[in-house]
Amino acid sequence: MGLTYLYLKKPYPAFAACAKAIQLSESASVLDAAYHALRALDECEVTGCEWLRRLLLIGAAGKFRSLAALSHIRVLASDAPPIAPPVTVFAGGCKADDHDYFALFRPLMLQAFSTYAGTIISGGTAVGVSSLAGDVQEAFPEAIHSIGFVPRDTAEAPVDDRYREIRFTPGADFSAMEPIQYWCDLIASGVPPAHVRIFGIDGGPISASEYKMALALGASVALLEGSGREAKAIRHNRQWRTSRGLICVPVDPYVIEEFAKPHPVHLDPAVREQLARAIHAAYRETERDLTTPDDPAIAAWDDLPSYLRHSNCAQADRICEKVHRVGYVVDTCGSAAPVTTFTREELDVMAQMEHGRWVVERLYGGWTPGPGRDAGRKISPYLVAWQALPEDVKDKEREMVRAIPRLLAEIGYQVCTTREQYHACIS
């Protein structure tokens, strides 16, 4: 299909078909065969032919770790330092008339990325979604390394000088070549596609190529709820809407933070399970009279479905992070200055962090928002921004984090005000 679209002079549908082929392929040999088939067009100046060649190489190297393809990718990569993970890509509309619309998202992105330390990749101009990357870079210069990919001879929009680095691509117009180039640079840098996050708002054909290419390689793509144009189209496209790694996130900074920020597990495995069991026991007590007896969420630990065990363990993993965010640490019992209660402001911060974690976890698990909770159909009315939650649900979230000192005490730990010791949960 990709070759047919090329002959019909439809480069973006050709790119999409090739990306889907990469996603469906089970062997690099299929991509090699397609790559060699493109030689028939060597003498023709067909727009998009070089896109497909590079896309196939990226697929073979990124998905199947083909050493031959990787050697080609290294030649195509920018003459620049390796890109350091973690990596988040800002994708979406970048036209000059998009600027005012995207400026509305500036406070959201600044809060969501206030705790992020890593690389942000975008279009490198001072308009549209690319300007948001410049905003984040400007606000957090020590933590962020932004890289913009821009056509060398472009006159479409001014280059944003707030970016730490601009990498140029051939030509004068933005096209699929810019996402192709950053994927060449990422793979040449040794960054696994599964570790890359794409955050998208709206966008046209180029953004659609970014979304589809990322999904084909196994990266995660989060599209902002309410987005239109290609971000909306891919969510309803029968070929792509069920792709693993594609989620639609509510307009909530803690949800976006959870999606983009890596959360390495620091808990000792034994401590992790003890704490997860305590969390589940506390949940069962609060929900026992509010749910039906056959609800899997209140089953005994040994009978709990694996995804719910994982959820409790993930919640346990984040406790140190939550406590640290509001200015405390976790230590072994017996240390000075134990904290047994939190202020309302502290409870709200930690509750919103937990809600963000839960939303992203459920979205990745195939859950969708809808009226009424239906575990069998994976529907929940609470997959929304914090501000849209009913107050009684917010109170439940607050109660769970209010219980942190008690839950920690059950396994021999406590919350402390001192920052001199921060080793109980960190191994």
KOLGU-546728 format. One record per residue: x, y, z of N, C-alpha, C in turn. Coordinates in pm, whole numbers, plus 50000, padded with zeros to 5 digits. Layout:
BEGIN
XYZXYZXYZ
...
REM end
This chain:
BEGIN
500834987950000500005000050000500865012650000
501925012150077502825023650082503405026749946
503845016449874504405018449740503335023849645
502145018749658501055023449571500775038149594
500705042149721500485056249752501615064949698
502845059849702503965067549646503745070049497
503365059649425503115060949281501975070849255
501025071649347499905080849332500235094949382
501505096849422501995109749471501235114249596
501035104549686500415107349816501375103149927
502385111649957503455107450047503015104750191
502065112550243501685110350383500885097550402
499915094250314499305080950324500315069750304
501305071950219502365061850200503125059750330
503435070850398504155070150525503325062650629
502025065850636501145059350734501055044450709
500945040450581500865026150549502145018950587
503265025450562504555019350596504715018050747
504265028350822504335027750968503475016251021
502275014650964501405003751008502044990250977
502714989250860503394976750826504494973450927
505204983650972506244981451073505604976451202
504494982751242503824978651365503364964051358
502884959651240502344946151226503414935651198
504564939851150505594930251110506174922951229
506534910451207507134902351312508594899051285
509124904451177510504901451142511094913151063
512384915651086513064926251012513194922850865
513094910050829513244906050689512144912050602
510944913750659509854920050585510224934450551
510804941450647511204955350624512374956150526
513284946550535514394946150441513894944650298
512914935850279512364933550145511714946350091
510984953350176510344965850133511394976450101
512444976750183513524986350161514154984050023
514404971749989515014968749859514034971149745
512744969549772511744972249668511734986949628
512104995649720512135009949691513225013649592
514155004549566515205007449469514645009849330
513455004349304512835006449173512565021249147
512555029149255512275043449241513535052049249
514705045649248515955053049264516125064049160
515675061449039515885071048931514755081248922
513755079549006512605088649001512655098449119
512225110449096512155120149204510735119849262
510505109849344509185107949402509185113349544
508335123049573508245128649708507825117849807
508585116449911508265106650014509065093950005
509755091749894510505079249879511615078349983
512315089350004513395089350104512825088250245
511635093750268511005091950398510825077150428
510305069950330510025055750352511305047750372
512335050950296513605043950314514085045250459
514085057650506514585060050642513645054050747
512355054850722511395048950815511615033950828
511845027250719512085012750722513365009550798
514395017650779515645015550854515405017751003
514665028251037514355030951178513565019551238
512595014251162511815002851211512664990651235
513564987651139514424975851154515384977351272
515924989451290516884991651399516174993451533
515075000851532514405004051659513534992951713
512834985751624511944975151669512634961651675
513484958951576514094945651566515594945451595
516154957151627517574958251664518504952551557
518164954851431518994950451320520304958251320
521414951151328522714957851330523024964451197
522594958151087522814964050955522064977250943
520824977350987520034989750982520625000251075
521084995851192521665005151289522895012051231
523695004851153524875011151092524465022250996
523355020150923522845030650835522315042450916
521615039451025521045049951109522145058951165
523245053151204524345061051260524915070751158
524895066851031525345075850925524355087250905
523065084150918522025094150897521825103351017
522315099351134522105107151256522825120651248
522335130351324522945143551330524345142851387
525185151751343526535152951399526425161251527
525965154751632525665161551758525855151651872
525935156551995526085147352109524895137952121
525095126152181523965116852201522855123252283
521645119052256520485123852331520355115652459
520235122752571520155115952701518705113952743
518345101952788516995099652841516865105652980
515615107253029514345104152962514035114152851
513175110052758512855118352642511345119652627
510885132052616509485134852585509445143652462
508585140252368508405147952246507105155852256
507165168852227505965177052216505575177552069
504425171952034503965171551895502615178551884
502325183651765501035190051744501155201551647
500135209951646500095221051551501205231151575
501815235751467502925245351478502795256651375
501575259751336501385271051246501335283951326
501665294951259501685307851327500325311351385
499245307651315497915311151366497455301951479
498285291851516497985283251630498485289151762
499265300051753500025304551870499135307851989
498065315751968497205319752079496515307752143
496125298252059495475286152111496415278352202
497665276352159498595268552238499085276152361
499025289352357499425297252475498525294152594
497295289652568496385286052676496895274352759
497755266052698498255254152766499545256852844
500055268952837501335271952902501315268953052
500335273753131500325270453275500255255453301
499465248453221499345233853237500695227053219
501415230753112502685224153082503765228053182
503765240353227504765244553325504585236853456
503345234753499503145226953621503465212253598
503035206853485503245192553458504725189053450
505545198253400506965195253380507865201953484
507255206653593508055213153697508965203353771
508645190553766509475180553834510235171753735
510145175053607510775166953502512235171053485
513085161253469514495163853438514875154653323
515135160553207515465152253092515405160252964
515205153252853515215159252720513785161252670
513545172752610512285175452541512615178552396
511925171852305512125173652161510865179852103
511035189652014509885195351945510355202051817
509465210451760509725216151629510705227551624
511095233151739512165243051741511765257151702
510485259651676510055273151641509285279451756
509015292451741508385299851850506875300551834
506285290851764504835290751745504265277051780
502965276751810502275264251833502835256051946
502745242851930503195233952036504685235252061
505455239051957506905240551975507235251452076
506385261752082506635272552177506485267852321
505655257452343505485252252478506785245952529
507515239352438508825233752477509775245052516
509715256152442510545267652478510145273552612
508845273752640508365278652770508915270252884
508845257052868509335247952973510845249352989
511555250552878513015252452886513365265152961
512645275852928512905288852992512625288353142
511585281153181511195280553322512105271753405
512665261153344513475251453419514785248753347
515635258853337516855257853255517845247353303
517855244453433518825234753485518375220353463
517085218053453516565204253447516265199553305
516005208953215515535205553080516635207852977
516725198452882517565200452763516645198952642
516275210152583515345209852470516115209552338
515605201552245516215200452113515125202852009
515355212451921514415215251813514955210151681
514085204251601514455199251469513765208051365
514575215151285514085225651198514705224251058
513915225850949514495226150815515495237650803
516625234850745517725244650742517305257850677
516525257250571516205269350495514785274250518
514195270450629512795273950651512595288950670
511455293650621511045307350645509625307250702
509165295250744507785293750791507565300850925
508535299951014508365305651148509745308151206
509855317851298511165320551358511615309251450
512915306451448513475296551538513435302051680
513045293651774512925297651915514305296751980
514875308252013516235308352068516295304052213
515165300352272515185295252410515595280552414
515495273552301515915259552297517415258552326
517785248052396519195245952424519965242052298
519265235652203519955230352086518975229951968
519455234051851518695232851727519465223751632
518775213551580519375204551483518635206351350
519405209051244518805212351116518665200051027
517585200150949517325189750850517365196150711
517525188250605517595194050471516255200150429
516325209950342515115215450283514655228250346
513495233150296512965245850342511625244450414
510975233050398509645231350455509625220250560
508825222250665508615211550762507895199950694
508275187850733507695175850673507905164150768
507665152250720507935140350801509415138550827
510265146050755511705144450772512175148450912
511485157750977511915161951111511705150751214
510515144551225510395133151317511275121451276
511475119251146512405108851101513795111551157
514215124251151515565127551196515715125851347
514705129851425514905128151569514875113451608
514125105151535514185090851564515535084851524
516125089651415517475085151381518445088651494
518325100851546519225105251653518975097551782
517705094751813517395087151935517955072951927
517735066351815518195052451802519715051951798
520345061551730521805061951728522365064751867
521565071351953521995074352091521745062752185
521105052152136520835040552220519595041852306
518705051252274517465052952350516415043252296
515945033552375514935024252327513625031452298
512965028352186511685034852155510655033452267
510665022152338509685020052446509865030052560
511015036552568511275046252675510935060552632
510455062452510510155075852459508675078752476
508355091052518506975095352536506675106452435
505525105252367505065115552274503815121752333
503845134852356502675141952407502125150652295
500865148452256500325155152140499085163352165
499015174852096497835183552098497525187251953
496375183151905495935186551769496955181851664
497255190551567498255187351467497665183651332
498515184851229498145181651093498845169151043
499115168150913499725155950857501075152250917
501895162250949503205159151008503025152951146
502145158751226501875153151359501305139151350
500425136951251499885123551232501005113651205
501985117851125503145109251098503915106451226
504065116651311504775114751439504055104651526
502735106251540501965097251625502075082751575
501885080951445501865067451388503255061051391
504265068951362505635063751366505995059251508
505635067351607505935064051746505235051151788
503955049851752503205037851787503775025551717
504195027251592504775016051517506035010851583
506805019851644508075016051707507905011151851
506715012951909506485008452046506615019252150
506645031952108506675043052203505275045552257
505175053952360503885057452418503435071052366
502175072152332501615084552278500405088552361
500475100352423499355105752500498825117952428
497555117652392496915128752323495995135952421
496085149052423495325156852521493835156452488
493055153452589491595152852575491075166052518
490205165052421489665176852357490425181152234
491565174852208492345178152089491555174851963
491735183051862491075180751735492065176551628
491645178251504492475175351388493045161151395
494335159551371494895146051361494955138651495
495045146151606495025139451737493675132951761
492625139051713491295133251724491115122051622
491625124351501491425114651393492035101151425
493225101151484493895088251509493165080351618
492495087351710491755080351815490525073351760
490085077451642488905071351581489255063251456
490525062351425490975054851308491015039951344
490285031851270490165017651307491505010451302
492455015551222493765009051213494655012351332
494415023751397495345028451500494735029751638
493415030651649492815034351777493055024251888
493315011651854493565001551957495044998851977
495885007451923497335005451935497765005652081
498624996152114499184996052249500055008452267
499845015452377500625027552403499905040352367
498735039552303497975051452266496915054152373
496995065752436496005069452537495585083952515
494415087352569493915101052566493835105852711
494605116152745494705120252885493895132852911
493275133853029492525146053064493455157853085
492875169653082493655181853099493945183653248
494975176853294495325176353436496855175653444
497505185253510498985185253514499575173053580
498885167453681499435155753749499335143153662
498335142453576498235131253483499335132253378
499555144253324500605146153224501975143653286
502175148153408503435145453478503685130553492
502645123253530502775108753547503125102053415
502525106653306502815100853175504265103153135
504755115353153506065118953099507235115253190
507015115753320508135114453413508425099853446
509675095553434509985081753474509895080253625
509415068953670509265066353813509965053153845
511275053253860511955040653892511525035254027
511435022054035511025015554160512205015554256
512035021554371513095022054471512815013254592
511595008554606511255000854724511924987154723
512374983054838512824969254855511624960154828
511804949254752510654940754714509814935954832
510474932354941509714927655057508894938855118
509494950755129508794962355182507634966055089
507904965154961506894968554861505624960154879
505774947154893504584938754906503894941155040
504674942755147504054945555277503194958155270
503764968555211503054981255202501844980155109
501994972854998500874970954905499724963554973
500054953455053499014946055126498294955255225
499064963755292498464973055389497554983055318
497974987855202497164997255124495844990455083
495954978155037494744971154992493804968355109
494354964755223493524962255340492764974855380
493454986355374492794999055409491685002255308
491934999455182490925001955079489704993055100
489934980555134488814971255156487914976155269
488534981455372487744986255486486854998055447
487385006955363486605018855326485535015755223
485745005355142484835002455031483884990755057
484094983455164483344971155186481824973255181
481344984155239479904986655244479394994555123
480294998255031479905006654918479924999254786
480384986754785480464978954662479794965454681
479554958654571478954945354578479994935254622
479594924454689480554914654740481414908254631
480894907854507481674901454400482574911254326
482664923654373483554933354309484994928554326
485744926454216487114921254228488044930654305
487714943454311488594953054378488664951054528
487674944354589487714942454735487984927854773
488444920054678488804906254709489994905854803
490154894754874491344892954959492594893354870
493714896954931494944898754853495274886554766
495174874754822495534862754746494574859954631
493374865754635492394863754529492294875754436
493124885754460493054898154384493574896054241
492864901154139493384900254001494774906553992
495584901553904496974906053896497094920953869
496184926553787496314940853756496024949353880
495184944353971494914951854094496054950354195
496674938554198497884937354281498954947154233
499124947354100500114956554043499794970954080
498514974454077498114988154110498474991654254
498224982454346498584984854486500094986054503
500834977654432502304978354441502804991554383
502214995954271502615008754212502295020354305
501165019354375500815029654472501835029854586
502265018154629503295017254733504605023454685
504965020754560506205026154504506255041354510
505095047754499505055062354489504985069354625
504865061754732504675068254862505845077254899
507055072354880508225080754913508225093454831
507855092154703507815103754615506775113954660
505615109054698504555118054746505005125454872
505535117854967505975123755094507075134055070
507975130654980509085139654950508585152554885
507545151554801507015163254730506525173954828
505975169654941505435179455037506425182655148
507685178755131508735183355220509175173955329
508725161155324509115151555426509885140055365
510345131055452511035119055407510495107055484
510825095255437510455082855505511705076855567
511575072655693512725066955763512225055555852
513145048355910512765037656002512215043556131
511355036256195510765041056320511835043356425
511605053456506512555056556611513315069256584
513245074556461513925087056430513185098856491
513875109956497513265121856555512215127756462
511365136156518510385144156446509475136056354
508755126256408507805118856324506615127756288
506095125756169504915133256124503735123456119
502665126856186501505117756190500295123456118
500305136556089499185142756017499735152255911
498915154555809499285163755701498295175255697
498725186555644497815197855624496895195055506
495835202955493494915201155382495645203255249
496535213055243497275215555119498165203655084
498825197855185499675186255160498845174255114
497695172355176496825161355135496385162954991
496045175254951495585177554814496675174654712
497905178954741499005176254648499205161254631
499295153954742499545139554735498365132054674
497145136654704495965130054647495925132054495
496305143954448496315146354304497425138354236
498535136454304499585127954249499095113554234
498395108654335497885094954329496805093654222
495955103854210494925103354106495575102953967
496615111053947497315111053819497915097453788
498515091253890499095077853871498015067853833
496905068253904495825058653882495215060353743
495005072853701494415075453569495295069753458
496585072653463497485067753357497545052453358
497595046653477497615032053488496365025953424
495205031453455493965025953402493875028153250
494285039553203494235042053058495125032252983
496315029753036497205019952973496595005952979
495775003553079495134990553094493904988753008
493584998652925492454997352834491145002652888
491175009353003489945014953059489585027752984
488305030852982487835043052918486865050253011
486775063552999485815070953081484395068553032
483455068653125482055066753091481195067353215
479895068553197478995069353313478885055953383
479075056153515478965043753593480205035253581
480545028453689481725019853689481325005753647
482065000253550481804986753502483154979953483
483584972153584484904965953579485024956153462
483934949253431483984939553322484244946053188
483654957753166483834965053039484924975653049
485584976353164486684985753188486225000253164
485165003853231484635017453221484615023553361
485065036053371485045043053499484675057653476
483825063353562483505077553550484575086653608
485625080753668486615088753739487915090653660
487935086753532489115088953448489065103053390
489045112553479488895126753443489915134853522
490015147553487490885156453564490415157553708
491345160453798491025161753940489865171353962
489875182553892488845192753913487455187853875
487385177553791486085172353747485565161253837
486345156953936485905146254026484845151354124
483875143154158482945146854266483715148454397
483235156854484483955159854608484105147454696
483105138554696483225126754780484335117454730
484565117354600485665109154545487005115554580
487085128754573488305135654616488615132354762
487575132154845487775129154986488335115055007
487885105554925488435091954934489935091954902
490295099554799491715100554762492515106754878
491935117154937492625123655049492775114055168
491725106055193491795096655305492905086355284
493095082055161494145072255134495525077855164
495775090555127497085096255156497175100755302
496035104055363496035107255506496515095155588
496245083255536496605070955607498075067055591
498855074455514500235070455488501055068455616
501025077755712501815075355835501415062355905
500105059555911499655047255977500075034855898
499955035255767500345023755684501845021055696
502635031655698504085029855712504425024255850
503715028855952503985024256088503735009256101
502775003956024502474989656029503634981055983
504534986755903505674978855853507004984255905
506944992856009508164997156076508815009756024
508035018455958508585030955905507725042655949
508255054655926507505066455963507875078155873
507015088355874507285100655800508025110155893
509095116355842509935125155923510095138755856
510405148755939510645162155887512085164055844
512985155855895514405157855864514725153155724
515645159755657516135155555527517525149255537
518005147555658519345142155674519405127355643
518305120255663518265106055634517115103155540
517415097255429516385093855331516765080455269
516695070055354517215057255308516245045755326
515185047755400514315036255430513715030155304
513195038555215512585033355092513565032854976
514695039254991515655039954881516705029254900
516845020754800517825009954810518965012454713
REM end
